Amino acid sequence: MQFTYDKSGFYLDGKPFRFISGTIHYFRVPKEFYRDRLTKLKECGFNAVETYVAWNMIEREEGVFDYGESYDLGMFLDIAKELGLYAIVRPGPYICAEWDFGGLPAWLLAKDLTVRTHDTLYLSYVKRYFTSLFDILRPRLLSNGGNILMMQVENEYGSYGSDKEYLMAVRDMYKELDMDVLLFTSDGPNLDMLKNGTVDGCLATVNFGSGPKAAFETLNTVLPDCPPMCMEYWCGWFDHWTEQHHVRSAEDTAACFDEMLSLGASVNFYVFCGGTNFGFMNGANHFEVLQPTVTSYDYDALLDESGRRTAKYYAVRDVIKKHLGDFETKDLPELPAKAYGRVELTESCDAFDMLGSAVVTDKLLTAEEAGYYYGYTLYSFEADKGTLEIKGVHDVAYVYANENLVATLYRDQETPIQLKEFSVVDVLVDNLGRVNYGPELPDRKGIVGSVTVNGKEVTSFSIFGFGDDMCRRADYEDGIIDAAPVMLRGRFNVDKVCDTFLYLPTFTRGVAFVNGFNLGRYRKEGPQVSLYVPSNILQKGENIIEIFETEGFDEPYVVFDNKMNLGE
């Protein structure tokens, strides 16, 4: 089959074809739920699914590629094809997506290179990644009997740089690696963004949340041969910690969509189902201050974070029926959710007892240079009495002198600390998520500046790191240690395995695990109140809840409810 386009639209084997696509990120939804989410996409009247590919989920450790443990790209695309859905795939290498480092692997930050440029070393890593990934995607291309119609070159590059040599290098890798597929770029509907982000030989598309007529006119001004296509129709928005929860009405969402279809456009909803930033994978923005994205990626989308239909789902489906005619819908039943109630935490472990082995060094290293890519990094060193200064904290540091908390420092805060005696100093640094968009993108973690005592640089460190593995490291004892940082554990019984939502009403800041699975971060400030607990990680009978708290709590208990709360 052939997939082509001209300025008026797309053609599938010569017949007019219009995308009505929806984004579902396969790496934000457990694979056990792929069929549920994709079936609901199909039943809403969509004919295609779009997904980014997160390089840092595939190559978390340098040179080690993993495609199918918890999140399986091939399985996702195969289920889509089985359901009669075409696919749009956006493999980056940079994807933004409010995902840690915009999808780039953290280990790149320990290299002497410049990302998103034609830097030779960087491009060599991109090509190695593409070479591996394309072996998964190549047999699934339309030209090889699969369902992948289009693939993207980079992502919104026009809002970042203007290195055309880089864009051409990424574009050319597709041909070099035998990827016979229509290529495209996507950028904001801004003249400079489109001029900087487009590249010869690739279809250009635009991303926006409103004003479709003006957006398509801008696209036509720069590239008159491209059909009107919105690659990201922002039907909601994401949330940052300490800010308000974003919502957009179903009526407004449907009205803008209706206008696009009336203009003859193809549309990809960003997002149809957002899913969750499980683990330590949320990204952050940085506009004067760091703005970490919350754990939920609900996005106020057509399906909520747990895959349940919202009012937007039905409003959008009505618009599709208006333009394309009526179609049969079975409305697959929603997956059940259950309230398992209050659970007491009865065991604890001091965080300083679960550090493991250290990187011993005679110079200060960032977390990435020490080989610690996600989670927490602890720097331990000796210091004489006097003034301790720590510069370049990324992102929150808890400073202990002889195991007593003496200061809490926030990103780029440079507050001198007075040590009253010779001390063993421990600095626990919390990585709140790497910047995923804008000029602060190469966002290293840990201590990225300097450590001095009485003006003299400290040169001897033991550096520890722990993240998703912290449950295996904890040696619990009965009873509760009421001083942070601390790991707490409780047990609860499940009679029927269902989705549920975790509430931590007395806790302040940290991460939560169920049966060793990292649900993600929580913060008392909100807006997000509950954490989604998908049923695939639960088991009938006894289950384990573990909390890593860095700042303190009032009472050691949590609650599992059957409703989510993402804030006001």
N, C-alpha and C positions, 0 to 999 in steps of 0.2 A: 504494500500500500504506500501511497505517496501523500505527504502532507505539505501543502504550499499556501501561499498567501499573496494577495495584491492589496492595493490601498483600500479596497472596499470590504475585504474580509478574508476568511480562511477557507481552504478547500481540502476535502478528504477524498482522494481518488477523483478529483475534478468536481466533486459535488460540494455546494456551500455547507460550511460547518461553523457553528458558533459555540464557543466555550461558555458554559456556566459551570465554573469550577469552585471548589472549596478547599481551603488549606486545612490539613490535619498533619501535624508533625509526628512522624512515626516514633521519634525518640522522646516524645512527651506523653505518649499513651502506651501502657503496657501491652505487649503483643497479644495477650489474651483477649483484649477488647478491640482489636483491629476490625474484626468482622462487624461488631455492633456499631462502631462509629461509621464505617464505610457503608453499611446497609442503610443507615439513617441518612447519609449523604445522598445515596441513590434514590431513596424514597421521597426526598425533598424535591426531586426533579433535576438534580445536577447530573452532568454527563462526564465530569472529570474531577480528579483529586490532585492537589498540588502539595508537595512536601519539600522542605529544605533537607539537606543531608548535613549532619553535624560531624565535621572532621574530627573534633576532639572526643566524640563518642566512639569513633571507629579506631582511632590511633591515640588512645589515652597515653600509652607509653610509646616512646619513639620506636618505630619499626615493628610494632606489634599490632596487627589488624584484627578486629573482632566485629562481626556483622550480625550475630544472632543469639546472644545469651539472653538478655532481657528485651532487647529491641531489635527487630529483624526486618531490615529494609526489603529484602527479597520477598519475604512472606507478605509484607504489607502490599507491595505492588502486585503480587500474584492474586491476593484476595480481591483487590480492586479490579483486576482484569476479569476474574471469575464473575464479578457482579456487573460487568459491562461498563466499567468506568475507565476512561483514558487517564493518563498521568502526565503531569508536568513536574519535572525534577530540577531542583536548584541546589547543586552540590558545592557552590562557593567558588573557591576555597573559603572565602569569608561570607557569612550569611546574616550577620547582625542578629535578628530574631530574639532580641533581649536575652540572649544566651551567653554564657561565660566566654569572654574574649571574642564574641561574634562567631563562635564555632571554631576558631583557630586553636590548635593544641597549645596548652600552657608551656610545654617543653620548648617551643620555639623561642620563648622569652629568655632562655638560657644561652641562646646562640647569638653570634655576632652577625646579625642580619637586620634588614628592614622589611617588615611585612607589607603586603599590598603594593609592592613596587616590582620593577624588573630586576631586583637584586638576584644575582645568579644562584646563590645558596638557597634563598627562599624559594625560588622557582623550582629548584631541584627537589625540594621536599613536596611542593605542590604536585609535581609530576609523579613522584613515587606514590603519593596518595591517590591521584587520579588513575594511575596504572592499576592499582589494587581495586579501587572502587568500580572502575569501568568494566572489570571482569564480571561484576555482579549485574551491572546495568545493561551491558551490550546485548545479551540475548533477550532482553526485555524491551528493546527498542521496537518501534513500529515497523521499521525496515527489516527486522528479523522476526516478525510475527508477534511482537509484544504489544504493550499498550502505551509506551512512552512516546508522546507526540513531540515534546519540546524539552530542551534543557537550557539552563541559564548560564551565562558567562559572568562570573563574579556576582556582585549584588550592590545596587545603588552606589556604584563607584563615583558617579558624578558629584555626590555630596561629600566625598572624601578627598579625591585627588584628580589629576589630569594626566597620568602616566599612560599614554596610549600604547607605548611599547609593552607595558605590562599587560594591558587588556588584550593586545594582539597575541602575546605569548600564551595567555590562558586560552584564548580562542583557538589557537593553532594546535594546542595539545589534543583537542577533540579529533582533529583530522589525523594527527600523528598516531593516535591510539585507536583509530578505526571506529570512530563513533559517528555513524551515518544518521544524523538527527538534526532537526531544525534548531538553531541556536538563537537566543534572544538576550537582551539586557533589560533591566528595569530601573527606573529613576523617578524622582519627583518631577512634577510638571513645571519645571523651571528651566528657562533657556540655558543657563550655564550648566545646570546638572545634566541636561540632556546632551549638550555639546561635549562635556567632559566624560560622560559615562557610556556613551554609545561607541560602537566600533564597526567598521565595515564588515559586511557579511553576516550581521546579526540583526534580527528583527528588534525594534525598539518598542518598549511598552512603558506605561506610566503607573505610578502608585499614588493614591490619594483617598480621602474619605468623603469629599464633597466637591461640588463644582465640576461635574464631569464635562460639560460642554467646553468650558474654558481650558480644562486640562487636555482634552483631545485637540483643541485648536492649537495649543502650544506644541504638542507632539507633531501635528501636521506642519507647523511652521519650520521645525528643525528637520523632520524626516517625512516628507509628503507621501512617500511610497508605503508607509506602514499603516495597517488598518487600526481602527480604534480598539485598543485593548487595555483594560485596567488590570494589571498583574496583582496589585494589592488594593482591594477595596476595603478600607479600614472600617469595619462595621462596629467596632468597639475600640478599646484601648487597654493598655497594660497599667499596672499599679507599681508605685514605689513605696517602700516603707516610710512611714510618718506622714504620708499624703492621703488624700481621699481616694476611695474606690470609684473607678470610672464606670459610668453607664451611658448608654445611648438608647433612645426609645426605639421600639420595633417599628413604629410608624415612620420615623425619620429615616431609619435604615432602609425600609422597603421603598420609600418614595425616591430616594437617590438611586437605588437599584433599578426601579421602574424607568427613571429618566435615562439611565445608561442603555437599557434594552431598547428604549424608544429611539435612541441615537444609532442603533445598529451595532453596538459594541459587544465585544466578548468581555466577560468579567470573571475574576477569581476573587472570592471572598477571603479576606485575611482578617479573622480566621473563621472557619466553619466550626471547628472544635479546637480549643487552645491546649487543653491538657495541663500538665504540671511540670514545674522546674524541680523535679526530685533531686535529692542529694545536694551537692554544692554547685549546681550548674546554672543558677540564675545569673544573669548579667547585671550591668549597671550603666547608668548614664553619668556624665560628669559635665555639668554646666556650673562652673564656679565651685560647686561642692559635689561630692559623690552622692549619687541617687541610686541605691541598690534596688533592683526589681524584687518583688515579693515572690514567695514560693509558688503561689497559684498563677497559672497563665490562662485563667478563665476568659479574660478579654471581653467579657459581656457578649459572648459569641452566640451563634445559633444553637449550639449544644453547650451546656455549661461544663465546668471543669470535669465533672464526673460522667459526662456523656448524656445527660438528660436534656430533652428538648425544652427550648425556651419559647417565649412569645414571638421572638424574631424568626424562629424556625417556620412557624405557620404563616407569618406575614410574608416572608420571602417566598414560600411555596405558593402562596396565592398570586404573587406577581409572576412567577414562572408559568403558572397555569394561564394567566391572562395573556401572556405573549406567545406561548407555545401550545396551548390547548390543554385540556384536562388529561390526567393520567391516573392510573390505579395506584393507590397507596395502601399498604398493609399496616403501617404504624407498628413496627416491632415493639413489643412491650419493653418498658424501661427496666433496667437492672435494679433489683431491690436494694434498699439501704436499711441499716438496722442500728438501733441505739443499744450499745452494750453496757452503758452506764458508767458509774464512777469506779475507778481503779486506784487502789492505794499503792504507792511505791514504798517498798519495805526494805530494799537493799541499796547500798551505795558504795562508791569507790572514789577515792581522791584522785583527781585528774593527774596529779604529779606522780602517781604510782602506776601510770599506764603509758609512759612515754616511749619505752622501747630503746633501741640503740640510737646513738647520736652521730651526726656528722661533726667531727672535731676539726676546726679550721683556725688558721692564724690570720684570717681576714673576715670581714663581715660579708655574708652572702645573702642574696635575696632568697625567698622561698624556692623559686624555680631553680636557681643555681645550686641550692642544696638538694634538689630532687623532690621537693614537696609541692605538688601541683594544686591540691584542693584541700580545703579544711583549715586546720590550725597549724601554726609554726611557733615553736618555743625556743627562744634564745637564752642560754644560760652563761653567765660570766661572773667573774669576781671584780669587786669595785671597792676602792678605798673610801673612807669618809669624805664627804664633800658634795659637789654639784654634779649630778648625772643629767646629761642631755641626750635625748634620742630624737633624731631628725629623720623624717621620711617614713612614718608609720603608715602602712597600707594593710588594714584599714582601721582597726581598733586594737589597742594594746593595753593589756592588764599587767602592770609592773609590780613585781613582788620583791621585797628585800628580806632575806632570811625567812621566806614563806609568808610574809605579811604584806598585804596589798597596800601600796603606798601611792599609787596613781593609776588613773585610767586616761589614756591618751587617744585622741581621735585623729583621723587622717590629716597629715601635714601640720598637726598641732605641735608646737615646740615649747613646751612648758618645762622649765628646769625643775628637777627633783632633788631635794636635799636629803642625802644619806647621813644618818646620825652616827653610823659606825661602819667598820669594814663589813661588807655584805656579799653574800651570794645573791646575785640579781637574776630573776627569771622574768622574761618578757614574753607573755603569751599573746600572739598576734592572730586576730580573727580576720580572715579573708572574706569580705562581704560579697564577693562576686566581681569579676573583672569587667572593666568598661567594654561595652559592645558596639559603641557608635561614637564617631567624632574623633578629634585630634588627640584625645587622651588614650586612644585605643591600645597602644603597647603598655598595658597596665600591670607592672610587676607587683608582687605581693611580698609580705613580710616586712622587714626593715630595709628600705631602699636608699636610705641616706647615710647616716653615720651614728655612732655611739661614742660619746666622750665622757670622761670623768675628770673634773677639774681642768677642762680644756684639752686633756690628752686623749687621743683616740684609743679605744679598746681594740685589741688585736687578737684576742684569744676567746673563741666561742665554742660551746657545744650546742648544736642546733638539732632540735627534735621536730618531728612532724606527725600528725595523725589526722585522719579524716574518716572515710567510710569504714575503715578497719577498727575504729575505736571500740566497738562492741566486743570484738575478739580480744582486745587488750585488757579489758576491765576485769579485775579480780574482786568480785563483790563480797561484802560482808553484811550480815544482818544489822539493821539499824540505819539511821539516816545521818549522814554528815551534813550539817546545815551551813557549811561555808563553801562558796564557789571558788574555783571551778570544780564541778563534781558530776559524776555519772550516777544516775538513779535507775533502779529497775523495779518493775512490778509484773504481775502475772494476771491474766484474765482469761475467762472461759468463753468459748464460742460454740453455741449449739447449732446455729445455721450460719454458714459463711456468706456474708454480704458485704457490700461497700459500707463504710462508716466514715465518720469525721471526728478527728481528734481535737479536743479543747484543752488548753493549758491555763486555766484561769488564775493560777497563783505564780506562774513562772515569768521570767523577765526576758531572757535572750539566749538562744541556743539552737540545737537541732534535736529532732526526735526520730527514733527508730522503732519499727515494729518487726519482730522476728528477724532482726539484723538488717532490714531494708531501711535506707535513709529516706524518710518522708520529706525532709527539707528543713528550712530554717523557720523559726518563729520569733516574733518580737512583740513585747507588750504594747508598744506604741501603735501597732496596727498599720494600715487598716485591716489586714487579713487577721481573722480571729481563729478560724478552724483550719486544720490540715487534712487534706483528702487522704484517706486510707483505702486503696483499691482492694477489692476482695481477693485478688489473685495472690496477695502476700499473707493472707490469713489461712488458718487451718482449723478444722473442727477439733475441739478440745482446748488444751492449754496454749496460750499465746503469750509473747513477751513484749512489753513496752519498755523502752530505755530512753532516757532524757539526758542530754549533755547540756548543763546550765552553766553559763559563765559569769552571771552577775548576782544570782540569789533568788530565793523563792520563799513564799509564806508557809504553804502547807504542801506536803508531798503527795499530791494526787492529780489525776487527769480524768477527763470524761470523754466517752465515746458516744456521739449523738448521731441521729439519722438525717440531720440537716446541716448544710454548709452555712458559713457566715464569713463573707469576704469584706465586711465593713460597710460603713456609711459612705 
